[in-house]
Amino acid sequence: MGTHRTRIICWLAGMGLVGVVSVASGCIGSSEDVCEPGELCGCDGIGSCVRDCDGPGCEFACEGTGSCEFSCPDGECVAVCEGQGECTLSCPGGNCELYCRGTGSCAITD
C-alpha cells in the first residue's frame, strides 16, 4: 500500500451506520499488502496485518492493538513496532533492523 491511501468501508458499531474513511491500513480484521522499497508501509488497527516488501529497503511501522507480520526477502528493511500486539520481521536477505517500542512482543527471524 505504501504511502498512498485506500478507501475502506467500516461498520460504525452501535450506530447502525456505514461510513467511509481514508486510512493507510485496515480498520478491524486482517489485512495483507505488498510494500514498495523506500516508502513507509504501516499497520494500525485491530486484527492481524501482513506486509511483504517488493525488493530491498522497505520501512515498516506497527501500531494499534493488532499483530504485525513483516516480510523482507531481499533484506535492508527497518521495522518500528509501537503497538500492543506481536510484531515479527522475517529477513532472509539480512541487514534488517527491528525497533521495539510498544508493549507487545517483538522478534526478528531468518
PLY file of the C-alpha trace (Angstrom):
ply
format ascii 1.0
element vertex 110
property float x
property float y
property float z
element edge 109
property int vertex1
property int vertex2
end_header
0.00 0.00 0.00
2.95 2.35 0.61
2.10 5.96 1.30
-0.98 6.15 -0.94
-4.30 5.81 0.80
-7.08 3.30 0.32
-10.76 3.88 0.94
-12.18 1.35 3.33
-15.79 0.94 4.33
-16.15 0.34 8.07
-19.22 -0.58 10.08
-19.67 2.01 12.82
-20.52 -0.14 15.84
-23.60 0.71 17.82
-24.79 3.30 15.33
-26.03 1.08 12.52
-24.34 3.35 10.00
-21.81 2.65 7.32
-19.07 5.22 6.95
-16.23 5.62 4.51
-12.87 6.57 5.93
-9.45 7.07 4.39
-6.73 5.21 6.23
-3.29 3.81 5.44
-4.24 0.34 6.66
-7.25 -1.71 7.77
-9.86 -0.99 10.41
-10.93 -4.19 12.14
-9.92 -7.63 10.90
-6.97 -8.97 8.97
-5.21 -7.24 6.09
-2.43 -8.13 3.64
-0.49 -5.89 1.27
2.75 -5.52 -0.69
5.04 -2.60 0.13
7.36 -0.67 -2.15
11.01 -0.13 -1.15
11.77 3.31 0.28
8.16 4.02 1.27
6.61 3.79 4.73
4.27 0.82 4.95
2.23 0.56 8.11
-0.29 -1.34 10.15
-2.58 0.45 12.58
-5.70 -1.21 13.84
-7.29 -4.24 15.41
-6.53 -7.64 13.93
-3.64 -9.20 12.08
-1.63 -7.31 9.50
0.75 -8.89 6.95
3.04 -6.79 4.78
5.59 -8.08 2.23
8.42 -5.96 0.80
8.75 -5.97 -3.00
12.55 -5.54 -3.09
15.21 -4.39 -0.61
14.80 -1.48 1.79
11.18 -1.20 2.96
10.18 0.78 6.04
7.53 -0.91 8.21
5.53 0.56 11.11
3.31 -1.36 13.52
0.85 0.50 15.77
-2.50 -0.29 17.34
-3.61 -3.43 19.14
-3.26 -5.99 16.36
-0.38 -8.25 15.40
2.03 -7.32 12.62
3.96 -9.72 10.39
6.52 -8.14 8.06
8.49 -9.99 5.38
11.67 -8.65 3.77
13.10 -11.36 1.49
15.72 -9.06 -0.09
16.89 -7.51 3.21
17.83 -3.97 4.28
14.41 -3.25 5.84
13.56 -1.33 9.01
10.57 -2.10 11.23
9.37 0.05 14.14
6.93 -1.72 16.46
4.99 0.61 18.78
1.78 -1.38 19.18
0.28 -3.67 21.76
0.32 -6.86 19.66
3.01 -9.23 18.48
5.40 -7.87 15.84
7.66 -10.07 13.70
10.10 -9.27 10.91
11.31 -12.05 8.61
14.58 -11.00 6.96
16.26 -13.79 4.98
18.13 -11.15 2.92
19.91 -9.81 6.02
20.84 -6.31 7.20
17.40 -5.56 8.71
16.65 -3.55 11.85
13.78 -4.04 14.32
12.91 -1.42 16.96
10.54 -2.49 19.75
8.87 0.47 21.45
5.44 -0.93 22.31
4.05 -3.30 24.90
3.79 -6.28 22.53
6.44 -8.89 21.85
8.97 -8.47 19.02
11.07 -10.96 17.06
13.30 -10.91 14.01
13.76 -14.19 12.12
15.92 -15.62 9.32
0 1
1 2
2 3
3 4
4 5
5 6
6 7
7 8
8 9
9 10
10 11
11 12
12 13
13 14
14 15
15 16
16 17
17 18
18 19
19 20
20 21
21 22
22 23
23 24
24 25
25 26
26 27
27 28
28 29
29 30
30 31
31 32
32 33
33 34
34 35
35 36
36 37
37 38
38 39
39 40
40 41
41 42
42 43
43 44
44 45
45 46
46 47
47 48
48 49
49 50
50 51
51 52
52 53
53 54
54 55
55 56
56 57
57 58
58 59
59 60
60 61
61 62
62 63
63 64
64 65
65 66
66 67
67 68
68 69
69 70
70 71
71 72
72 73
73 74
74 75
75 76
76 77
77 78
78 79
79 80
80 81
81 82
82 83
83 84
84 85
85 86
86 87
87 88
88 89
89 90
90 91
91 92
92 93
93 94
94 95
95 96
96 97
97 98
98 99
99 100
100 101
101 102
102 103
103 104
104 105
105 106
106 107
107 108
108 109
